[in-house]
Amino acid sequence: MNTEHRIVILGAGYTGLLTAMTLARRTRALNMRITLVNPSARFTERLRMHQIAAGQELPDHRITDILSGTGVEFVQGWATSIDPTAHQVMVDDTMTLPYDELIYALGSSTDTSIVPGAADHAWTLNDPKTAHRFAERLNVVAAQGGTVAVCGAGLTGIEAAAEIAADHPGLRVTLISNAEPGAMMGDKARAYLHRALDRLGVTREIGQAVTKVLPEAVELADGTLIPADLTLWTTGVRVSPLAAQAGIDTDARGRIVVDETLRSVSHPNIRAIGDAASIRLPWGQIHGTCQSGMPTAAYTAAAIVRQLRGKQPKPFRFGYFHQPVSLGRTDGVIQFTRSDDTPGRFYLTGRLAAAYKESVSASPLPMFRLSRRMNPPVKLRAGRQASTQDRVVLGKPVHH
């Protein structure tokens, strides 16, 4: 009788890769087969996509190189369907992968279906190939002294607008958002952010929703047209419809609803992590970031090992720690936060903040390597509750 325990992981982003590598190390003595499925053979550094869009070249990290020596099987292809009754995944409609446990780590992407014209005329940072093509077009527009509109003033939109303006000073860059850039930060950190955008020459159009994206302009709710030779869309999030199509319980956004151990409430042998999971903690709902995703990956690997040993894992707990924002390669702002991601008292700015953000962006690959030898140190806080006492003091570089 075959007693091999088969684990299939869908998605080789930050969370999927960390789960695969941590599981491989911690289950060496067990009869395990771990298969990682991803459509691209390249590991995508989502934290650096705005750098690619601005025209910077980044190293090409191959997933097979990262996994080398771990024993994890890599399958390149699209997961096209899940049969939770038969316990199997179909890849590219041709390959069937049976599983005893499925880890759903398909992440999220920018949603261009929200506003008419966005899918046809706007660019996204959903994958490196698209970001590279945007950068090529950006060079042409910059040489002509043209205009770029960045729609969405979340962290991705802010970083993209700043990076583009810093690398192409002849461009006219407009950041468009219904909400104020840096609204999630404290007053002082937000004020620094706006001064930095002023120094870079980034114009802001705030308080108006985008109602249409045209070939050479963005239309606002009041009818104003913002000229744009290039439009970059960074607002709105969507997840893969795969889970909902399979009959797995999902929330209104398509994320798998999980229990306190990150198992599907409808199919306990399916676990969801990162952006693909709908996770509610005592202080509130987790929103998708690498900061919260990596702990879900490390936790899931540990939970599976505990259960294979006949032990019950403790509930998943997490608390946010910071909101790191790069403003080009030499500037940045870091807002330190309470567990629920509301701004705390302390923040960091300037070159120290840029170095801090770079260390954050660079950390996953060393963490993958470290996971070959030990449990990855990704948990920042227990996150039991958010309180006014929930502070972190990092010493002299932090302003208050």
CORBEL-V999940 format. One record per residue. N is the residue number from 0. RES is the residue in three letters. OMEGA is omega in whole degrees, 0 to 359 (999 if undefined). NEAR is the number of other ideal C-beta (glycine too) atoms within 12 Angstrom. D_FIRST is the distance of its C-alpha to the first C-alpha in Angstrom with 2 decimals. Layout:
n->N res->RES omega->OMEGA near->NEAR d_first->D_FIRST
n->N res->RES omega->OMEGA near->NEAR d_first->D_FIRST
This chain:
n->0 res->MET omega->180 near->4 d_first->0.00
n->1 res->ASN omega->180 near->9 d_first->3.81
n->2 res->THR omega->179 near->11 d_first->6.20
n->3 res->GLU omega->178 near->16 d_first->9.13
n->4 res->HIS omega->187 near->23 d_first->12.06
n->5 res->ARG omega->177 near->28 d_first->14.19
n->6 res->ILE omega->176 near->45 d_first->17.92
n->7 res->VAL omega->180 near->43 d_first->20.46
n->8 res->ILE omega->179 near->49 d_first->24.11
n->9 res->LEU omega->179 near->46 d_first->26.87
n->10 res->GLY omega->181 near->45 d_first->30.10
n->11 res->ALA omega->171 near->45 d_first->31.05
n->12 res->GLY omega->181 near->48 d_first->34.26
n->13 res->TYR omega->186 near->45 d_first->35.22
n->14 res->THR omega->181 near->49 d_first->32.66
n->15 res->GLY omega->180 near->51 d_first->29.64
n->16 res->LEU omega->181 near->52 d_first->30.18
n->17 res->LEU omega->178 near->50 d_first->30.80
n->18 res->THR omega->182 near->53 d_first->27.66
n->19 res->ALA omega->185 near->48 d_first->25.51
n->20 res->MET omega->179 near->44 d_first->27.23
n->21 res->THR omega->178 near->44 d_first->27.30
n->22 res->LEU omega->182 near->46 d_first->23.63
n->23 res->ALA omega->181 near->36 d_first->22.80
n->24 res->ARG omega->188 near->32 d_first->24.98
n->25 res->ARG omega->181 near->32 d_first->23.91
n->26 res->THR omega->182 near->31 d_first->20.13
n->27 res->ARG omega->184 near->18 d_first->20.29
n->28 res->ALA omega->182 near->11 d_first->18.64
n->29 res->LEU omega->179 near->23 d_first->15.65
n->30 res->ASN omega->186 near->17 d_first->12.59
n->31 res->MET omega->169 near->30 d_first->14.51
n->32 res->ARG omega->183 near->27 d_first->15.46
n->33 res->ILE omega->180 near->41 d_first->18.98
n->34 res->THR omega->180 near->39 d_first->20.78
n->35 res->LEU omega->184 near->44 d_first->24.51
n->36 res->VAL omega->179 near->42 d_first->26.34
n->37 res->ASN omega->182 near->38 d_first->30.13
n->38 res->PRO omega->181 near->28 d_first->32.73
n->39 res->SER omega->176 near->26 d_first->34.79
n->40 res->ALA omega->181 near->22 d_first->34.03
n->41 res->ARG omega->174 near->26 d_first->36.80
n->42 res->PHE omega->183 near->35 d_first->36.58
n->43 res->THR omega->175 near->37 d_first->39.31
n->44 res->GLU omega->184 near->31 d_first->41.49
n->45 res->ARG omega->180 near->38 d_first->42.53
n->46 res->LEU omega->184 near->33 d_first->44.92
n->47 res->ARG omega->185 near->35 d_first->46.93
n->48 res->MET omega->178 near->38 d_first->47.18
n->49 res->HIS omega->177 near->45 d_first->50.83
n->50 res->GLN omega->177 near->35 d_first->51.58
n->51 res->ILE omega->181 near->37 d_first->50.25
n->52 res->ALA omega->180 near->44 d_first->52.31
n->53 res->ALA omega->176 near->40 d_first->55.40
n->54 res->GLY omega->181 near->28 d_first->54.95
n->55 res->GLN omega->178 near->25 d_first->53.32
n->56 res->GLU omega->180 near->13 d_first->50.82
n->57 res->LEU omega->178 near->26 d_first->47.60
n->58 res->PRO omega->178 near->18 d_first->45.03
n->59 res->ASP omega->182 near->18 d_first->42.22
n->60 res->HIS omega->179 near->27 d_first->38.95
n->61 res->ARG omega->181 near->20 d_first->35.92
n->62 res->ILE omega->180 near->33 d_first->32.59
n->63 res->THR omega->177 near->22 d_first->30.81
n->64 res->ASP omega->180 near->19 d_first->33.37
n->65 res->ILE omega->183 near->37 d_first->32.80
n->66 res->LEU omega->187 near->36 d_first->29.02
n->67 res->SER omega->177 near->17 d_first->29.42
n->68 res->GLY omega->182 near->15 d_first->27.49
n->69 res->THR omega->185 near->31 d_first->25.44
n->70 res->GLY omega->178 near->24 d_first->22.21
n->71 res->VAL omega->177 near->39 d_first->22.56
n->72 res->GLU omega->179 near->25 d_first->22.12
n->73 res->PHE omega->176 near->33 d_first->25.27
n->74 res->VAL omega->178 near->33 d_first->25.57
n->75 res->GLN omega->180 near->22 d_first->29.20
n->76 res->GLY omega->179 near->24 d_first->29.87
n->77 res->TRP omega->170 near->22 d_first->30.81
n->78 res->ALA omega->187 near->42 d_first->28.39
n->79 res->THR omega->176 near->25 d_first->29.84
n->80 res->SER omega->175 near->27 d_first->27.90
n->81 res->ILE omega->173 near->38 d_first->25.34
n->82 res->ASP omega->184 near->24 d_first->23.48
n->83 res->PRO omega->177 near->27 d_first->22.71
n->84 res->THR omega->178 near->13 d_first->21.42
n->85 res->ALA omega->181 near->17 d_first->18.80
n->86 res->HIS omega->178 near->22 d_first->18.25
n->87 res->GLN omega->179 near->25 d_first->19.35
n->88 res->VAL omega->175 near->40 d_first->22.40
n->89 res->MET omega->180 near->26 d_first->24.48
n->90 res->VAL omega->180 near->28 d_first->26.32
n->91 res->ASP omega->179 near->18 d_first->29.61
n->92 res->ASP omega->183 near->12 d_first->28.74
n->93 res->THR omega->184 near->14 d_first->26.75
n->94 res->MET omega->178 near->21 d_first->23.54
n->95 res->THR omega->178 near->24 d_first->20.72
n->96 res->LEU omega->175 near->32 d_first->18.86
n->97 res->PRO omega->179 near->24 d_first->16.05
n->98 res->TYR omega->167 near->34 d_first->16.14
n->99 res->ASP omega->174 near->28 d_first->15.03
n->100 res->GLU omega->180 near->38 d_first->18.55
n->101 res->LEU omega->176 near->46 d_first->21.58
n->102 res->ILE omega->187 near->51 d_first->24.66
n->103 res->TYR omega->185 near->51 d_first->27.74
n->104 res->ALA omega->187 near->47 d_first->30.37
n->105 res->LEU omega->172 near->43 d_first->32.43
n->106 res->GLY omega->183 near->39 d_first->35.73
n->107 res->SER omega->177 near->35 d_first->39.02
n->108 res->SER omega->179 near->30 d_first->41.88
n->109 res->THR omega->184 near->37 d_first->45.60
n->110 res->ASP omega->179 near->23 d_first->46.50
n->111 res->THR omega->180 near->30 d_first->49.27
n->112 res->SER omega->187 near->20 d_first->49.30
n->113 res->ILE omega->188 near->24 d_first->51.43
n->114 res->VAL omega->178 near->30 d_first->54.80
n->115 res->PRO omega->177 near->17 d_first->56.20
n->116 res->GLY omega->183 near->24 d_first->56.42
n->117 res->ALA omega->181 near->32 d_first->54.04
n->118 res->ALA omega->184 near->21 d_first->51.25
n->119 res->ASP omega->191 near->16 d_first->53.84
n->120 res->HIS omega->181 near->27 d_first->56.14
n->121 res->ALA omega->176 near->40 d_first->54.44
n->122 res->TRP omega->176 near->40 d_first->52.12
n->123 res->THR omega->175 near->39 d_first->49.18
n->124 res->LEU omega->184 near->43 d_first->47.31
n->125 res->ASN omega->181 near->33 d_first->43.87
n->126 res->ASP omega->184 near->26 d_first->42.88
n->127 res->PRO omega->181 near->30 d_first->44.43
n->128 res->LYS omega->179 near->21 d_first->45.45
n->129 res->THR omega->179 near->24 d_first->47.51
n->130 res->ALA omega->178 near->36 d_first->48.99
n->131 res->HIS omega->179 near->26 d_first->50.03
n->132 res->ARG omega->176 near->22 d_first->51.71
n->133 res->PHE omega->181 near->38 d_first->53.47
n->134 res->ALA omega->178 near->34 d_first->54.72
n->135 res->GLU omega->178 near->20 d_first->56.11
n->136 res->ARG omega->179 near->26 d_first->57.96
n->137 res->LEU omega->179 near->37 d_first->59.09
n->138 res->ASN omega->179 near->24 d_first->60.85
n->139 res->VAL omega->181 near->19 d_first->62.87
n->140 res->VAL omega->180 near->30 d_first->63.81
n->141 res->ALA omega->180 near->27 d_first->64.75
n->142 res->ALA omega->180 near->15 d_first->67.01
n->143 res->GLN omega->182 near->17 d_first->68.83
n->144 res->GLY omega->186 near->15 d_first->69.21
n->145 res->GLY omega->186 near->25 d_first->67.17
n->146 res->THR omega->176 near->32 d_first->65.43
n->147 res->VAL omega->175 near->47 d_first->61.89
n->148 res->ALA omega->175 near->47 d_first->60.77
n->149 res->VAL omega->183 near->50 d_first->57.76
n->150 res->CYS omega->181 near->48 d_first->56.72
n->151 res->GLY omega->183 near->42 d_first->55.14
n->152 res->ALA omega->166 near->40 d_first->56.19
n->153 res->GLY omega->184 near->34 d_first->52.94
n->154 res->LEU omega->180 near->43 d_first->51.86
n->155 res->THR omega->180 near->41 d_first->50.68
n->156 res->GLY omega->179 near->45 d_first->53.94
n->157 res->ILE omega->182 near->49 d_first->56.09
n->158 res->GLU omega->180 near->49 d_first->54.38
n->159 res->ALA omega->180 near->54 d_first->54.54
n->160 res->ALA omega->181 near->48 d_first->58.22
n->161 res->ALA omega->182 near->45 d_first->59.17
n->162 res->GLU omega->180 near->48 d_first->57.28
n->163 res->ILE omega->180 near->49 d_first->58.81
n->164 res->ALA omega->180 near->37 d_first->62.28
n->165 res->ALA omega->183 near->32 d_first->62.09
n->166 res->ASP omega->182 near->28 d_first->61.01
n->167 res->HIS omega->186 near->36 d_first->63.36
n->168 res->PRO omega->179 near->17 d_first->66.55
n->169 res->GLY omega->180 near->20 d_first->68.39
n->170 res->LEU omega->170 near->36 d_first->66.09
n->171 res->ARG omega->185 near->28 d_first->66.93
n->172 res->VAL omega->178 near->46 d_first->63.82
n->173 res->THR omega->177 near->41 d_first->63.69
n->174 res->LEU omega->187 near->48 d_first->61.09
n->175 res->ILE omega->181 near->48 d_first->60.91
n->176 res->SER omega->174 near->37 d_first->59.50
n->177 res->ASN omega->180 near->27 d_first->60.18
n->178 res->ALA omega->181 near->23 d_first->59.62
n->179 res->GLU omega->174 near->23 d_first->61.24
n->180 res->PRO omega->181 near->44 d_first->59.41
n->181 res->GLY omega->182 near->37 d_first->58.19
n->182 res->ALA omega->182 near->25 d_first->58.51
n->183 res->MET omega->183 near->30 d_first->55.56
n->184 res->MET omega->172 near->37 d_first->57.47
n->185 res->GLY omega->186 near->28 d_first->60.27
n->186 res->ASP omega->185 near->18 d_first->63.86
n->187 res->LYS omega->178 near->24 d_first->64.52
n->188 res->ALA omega->179 near->39 d_first->61.34
n->189 res->ARG omega->178 near->27 d_first->61.88
n->190 res->ALA omega->178 near->21 d_first->65.50
n->191 res->TYR omega->179 near->29 d_first->64.46
n->192 res->LEU omega->181 near->43 d_first->62.00
n->193 res->HIS omega->177 near->29 d_first->64.83
n->194 res->ARG omega->179 near->21 d_first->67.21
n->195 res->ALA omega->178 near->36 d_first->64.68
n->196 res->LEU omega->175 near->39 d_first->64.26
n->197 res->ASP omega->180 near->19 d_first->68.07
n->198 res->ARG omega->180 near->19 d_first->68.34
n->199 res->LEU omega->179 near->34 d_first->65.92
n->200 res->GLY omega->179 near->24 d_first->67.90
n->201 res->VAL omega->177 near->40 d_first->65.14
n->202 res->THR omega->178 near->26 d_first->66.78
n->203 res->ARG omega->171 near->31 d_first->65.21
n->204 res->GLU omega->190 near->34 d_first->65.41
n->205 res->ILE omega->173 near->24 d_first->64.35
n->206 res->GLY omega->179 near->18 d_first->64.36
n->207 res->GLN omega->176 near->23 d_first->63.93
n->208 res->ALA omega->173 near->24 d_first->60.78
n->209 res->VAL omega->181 near->44 d_first->60.04
n->210 res->THR omega->180 near->24 d_first->60.47
n->211 res->LYS omega->173 near->27 d_first->60.13
n->212 res->VAL omega->181 near->35 d_first->59.28
n->213 res->LEU omega->181 near->24 d_first->61.63
n->214 res->PRO omega->183 near->17 d_first->61.60
n->215 res->GLU omega->180 near->21 d_first->64.11
n->216 res->ALA omega->173 near->27 d_first->64.33
n->217 res->VAL omega->181 near->42 d_first->62.64
n->218 res->GLU omega->179 near->30 d_first->64.24
n->219 res->LEU omega->185 near->27 d_first->64.52
n->220 res->ALA omega->180 near->18 d_first->64.95
n->221 res->ASP omega->179 near->14 d_first->68.73
n->222 res->GLY omega->179 near->13 d_first->68.97
n->223 res->THR omega->176 near->20 d_first->69.39
n->224 res->LEU omega->177 near->24 d_first->68.08
n->225 res->ILE omega->181 near->35 d_first->66.74
n->226 res->PRO omega->181 near->24 d_first->67.06
n->227 res->ALA omega->172 near->38 d_first->63.85
n->228 res->ASP omega->176 near->32 d_first->63.37
n->229 res->LEU omega->176 near->42 d_first->59.77
n->230 res->THR omega->177 near->46 d_first->57.86
n->231 res->LEU omega->184 near->52 d_first->54.80
n->232 res->TRP omega->183 near->43 d_first->52.80
n->233 res->THR omega->185 near->42 d_first->51.01
n->234 res->THR omega->181 near->38 d_first->51.06
n->235 res->GLY omega->183 near->29 d_first->48.54
n->236 res->VAL omega->173 near->28 d_first->44.76
n->237 res->ARG omega->178 near->27 d_first->42.07
n->238 res->VAL omega->179 near->34 d_first->38.28
n->239 res->SER omega->177 near->34 d_first->35.78
n->240 res->PRO omega->188 near->24 d_first->35.69
n->241 res->LEU omega->183 near->34 d_first->31.96
n->242 res->ALA omega->180 near->38 d_first->30.97
n->243 res->ALA omega->180 near->27 d_first->33.74
n->244 res->GLN omega->181 near->18 d_first->32.95
n->245 res->ALA omega->181 near->32 d_first->29.36
n->246 res->GLY omega->176 near->19 d_first->30.73
n->247 res->ILE omega->181 near->38 d_first->29.88
n->248 res->ASP omega->178 near->25 d_first->32.74
n->249 res->THR omega->175 near->30 d_first->35.25
n->250 res->ASP omega->184 near->23 d_first->38.78
n->251 res->ALA omega->181 near->12 d_first->41.89
n->252 res->ARG omega->177 near->24 d_first->41.26
n->253 res->GLY omega->178 near->31 d_first->37.69
n->254 res->ARG omega->181 near->40 d_first->36.04
n->255 res->ILE omega->178 near->44 d_first->32.92
n->256 res->VAL omega->184 near->29 d_first->34.04
n->257 res->VAL omega->176 near->39 d_first->32.13
n->258 res->ASP omega->186 near->24 d_first->32.28
n->259 res->GLU omega->175 near->21 d_first->33.45
n->260 res->THR omega->176 near->28 d_first->30.16
n->261 res->LEU omega->173 near->48 d_first->30.20
n->262 res->ARG omega->177 near->35 d_first->27.48
n->263 res->SER omega->180 near->34 d_first->28.36
n->264 res->VAL omega->180 near->24 d_first->30.12
n->265 res->SER omega->183 near->21 d_first->28.70
n->266 res->HIS omega->188 near->29 d_first->25.11
n->267 res->PRO omega->177 near->23 d_first->24.02
n->268 res->ASN omega->173 near->28 d_first->21.04
n->269 res->ILE omega->178 near->43 d_first->23.77
n->270 res->ARG omega->179 near->46 d_first->26.10
n->271 res->ALA omega->182 near->55 d_first->29.45
n->272 res->ILE omega->177 near->53 d_first->31.60
n->273 res->GLY omega->184 near->48 d_first->35.00
n->274 res->ASP omega->184 near->39 d_first->37.24
n->275 res->ALA omega->184 near->50 d_first->34.51
n->276 res->ALA omega->173 near->51 d_first->34.31
n->277 res->SER omega->189 near->34 d_first->36.89
n->278 res->ILE omega->176 near->41 d_first->37.28
n->279 res->ARG omega->179 near->24 d_first->39.95
n->280 res->LEU omega->182 near->31 d_first->40.98
n->281 res->PRO omega->182 near->21 d_first->43.73
n->282 res->TRP omega->179 near->25 d_first->46.35
n->283 res->GLY omega->184 near->20 d_first->45.34
n->284 res->GLN omega->174 near->22 d_first->43.25
n->285 res->ILE omega->172 near->35 d_first->41.84
n->286 res->HIS omega->190 near->28 d_first->43.06
n->287 res->GLY omega->171 near->38 d_first->41.19
n->288 res->THR omega->174 near->34 d_first->42.10
n->289 res->CYS omega->182 near->39 d_first->40.47
n->290 res->GLN omega->179 near->37 d_first->41.87
n->291 res->SER omega->183 near->40 d_first->39.72
n->292 res->GLY omega->182 near->40 d_first->36.75
n->293 res->MET omega->175 near->42 d_first->35.86
n->294 res->PRO omega->177 near->42 d_first->35.62
n->295 res->THR omega->179 near->49 d_first->33.24
n->296 res->ALA omega->181 near->50 d_first->30.97
n->297 res->ALA omega->179 near->41 d_first->31.14
n->298 res->TYR omega->183 near->43 d_first->30.72
n->299 res->THR omega->177 near->45 d_first->27.60
n->300 res->ALA omega->180 near->43 d_first->25.87
n->301 res->ALA omega->181 near->33 d_first->26.92
n->302 res->ALA omega->179 near->35 d_first->25.94
n->303 res->ILE omega->180 near->37 d_first->22.33
n->304 res->VAL omega->180 near->29 d_first->22.14
n->305 res->ARG omega->183 near->18 d_first->23.83
n->306 res->GLN omega->176 near->26 d_first->21.54
n->307 res->LEU omega->178 near->24 d_first->18.38
n->308 res->ARG omega->177 near->15 d_first->20.31
n->309 res->GLY omega->181 near->8 d_first->21.10
n->310 res->LYS omega->180 near->13 d_first->24.64
n->311 res->GLN omega->178 near->13 d_first->26.69
n->312 res->PRO omega->175 near->24 d_first->28.43
n->313 res->LYS omega->179 near->17 d_first->32.17
n->314 res->PRO omega->177 near->21 d_first->33.76
n->315 res->PHE omega->176 near->34 d_first->34.53
n->316 res->ARG omega->181 near->27 d_first->38.18
n->317 res->PHE omega->173 near->41 d_first->40.26
n->318 res->GLY omega->179 near->34 d_first->43.95
n->319 res->TYR omega->186 near->36 d_first->45.78
n->320 res->PHE omega->185 near->36 d_first->47.90
n->321 res->HIS omega->171 near->38 d_first->49.92
n->322 res->GLN omega->184 near->39 d_first->50.95
n->323 res->PRO omega->182 near->38 d_first->51.43
n->324 res->VAL omega->174 near->44 d_first->53.49
n->325 res->SER omega->178 near->43 d_first->54.64
n->326 res->LEU omega->192 near->41 d_first->58.07
n->327 res->GLY omega->185 near->37 d_first->58.02
n->328 res->ARG omega->186 near->24 d_first->57.13
n->329 res->THR omega->182 near->22 d_first->59.81
n->330 res->ASP omega->179 near->33 d_first->59.99
n->331 res->GLY omega->174 near->39 d_first->57.84
n->332 res->VAL omega->179 near->45 d_first->57.70
n->333 res->ILE omega->175 near->43 d_first->55.12
n->334 res->GLN omega->175 near->42 d_first->55.33
n->335 res->PHE omega->193 near->39 d_first->53.61
n->336 res->THR omega->168 near->34 d_first->52.33
n->337 res->ARG omega->183 near->31 d_first->51.38
n->338 res->SER omega->183 near->33 d_first->47.80
n->339 res->ASP omega->176 near->29 d_first->48.36
n->340 res->ASP omega->172 near->33 d_first->49.65
n->341 res->THR omega->187 near->23 d_first->53.27
n->342 res->PRO omega->173 near->30 d_first->55.66
n->343 res->GLY omega->185 near->36 d_first->56.50
n->344 res->ARG omega->193 near->24 d_first->59.71
n->345 res->PHE omega->178 near->31 d_first->58.83
n->346 res->TYR omega->183 near->37 d_first->58.55
n->347 res->LEU omega->183 near->38 d_first->58.78
n->348 res->THR omega->172 near->36 d_first->60.64
n->349 res->GLY omega->183 near->27 d_first->61.77
n->350 res->ARG omega->177 near->21 d_first->60.43
n->351 res->LEU omega->178 near->24 d_first->58.58
n->352 res->ALA omega->178 near->37 d_first->56.77
n->353 res->ALA omega->178 near->30 d_first->56.02
n->354 res->ALA omega->178 near->22 d_first->54.56
n->355 res->TYR omega->181 near->31 d_first->52.53
n->356 res->LYS omega->179 near->38 d_first->51.13
n->357 res->GLU omega->178 near->23 d_first->50.34
n->358 res->SER omega->177 near->21 d_first->48.36
n->359 res->VAL omega->182 near->34 d_first->46.38
n->360 res->SER omega->183 near->31 d_first->45.75
n->361 res->ALA omega->190 near->24 d_first->44.77
n->362 res->SER omega->185 near->27 d_first->42.44
n->363 res->PRO omega->183 near->36 d_first->39.06
n->364 res->LEU omega->173 near->26 d_first->38.58
n->365 res->PRO omega->179 near->19 d_first->39.39
n->366 res->MET omega->175 near->31 d_first->37.12
n->367 res->PHE omega->181 near->39 d_first->34.21
n->368 res->ARG omega->180 near->25 d_first->35.03
n->369 res->LEU omega->182 near->21 d_first->35.44
n->370 res->SER omega->175 near->34 d_first->32.03
n->371 res->ARG omega->187 near->27 d_first->30.54
n->372 res->ARG omega->185 near->18 d_first->32.08
n->373 res->MET omega->178 near->15 d_first->32.61
n->374 res->ASN omega->183 near->23 d_first->32.33
n->375 res->PRO omega->182 near->34 d_first->34.67
n->376 res->PRO omega->185 near->17 d_first->37.93
n->377 res->VAL omega->184 near->36 d_first->38.23
n->378 res->LYS omega->184 near->24 d_first->39.09
n->379 res->LEU omega->182 near->26 d_first->42.86
n->380 res->ARG omega->175 near->30 d_first->43.49
n->381 res->ALA omega->176 near->22 d_first->41.90
n->382 res->GLY omega->182 near->33 d_first->43.74
n->383 res->ARG omega->178 near->20 d_first->44.17
n->384 res->GLN omega->175 near->18 d_first->47.45
n->385 res->ALA omega->182 near->26 d_first->50.19
n->386 res->SER omega->180 near->17 d_first->53.49
n->387 res->THR omega->178 near->12 d_first->56.76
n->388 res->GLN omega->186 near->12 d_first->55.77
n->389 res->ASP omega->187 near->28 d_first->52.65
n->390 res->ARG omega->173 near->21 d_first->54.23
n->391 res->VAL omega->179 near->25 d_first->53.42
n->392 res->VAL omega->184 near->16 d_first->56.24
n->393 res->LEU omega->174 near->21 d_first->55.77
n->394 res->GLY omega->190 near->12 d_first->59.19
n->395 res->LYS omega->181 near->10 d_first->62.20
n->396 res->PRO omega->185 near->21 d_first->60.79
n->397 res->VAL omega->180 near->26 d_first->60.08
n->398 res->HIS omega->175 near->24 d_first->63.06
n->399 res->HIS omega->999 near->22 d_first->63.98
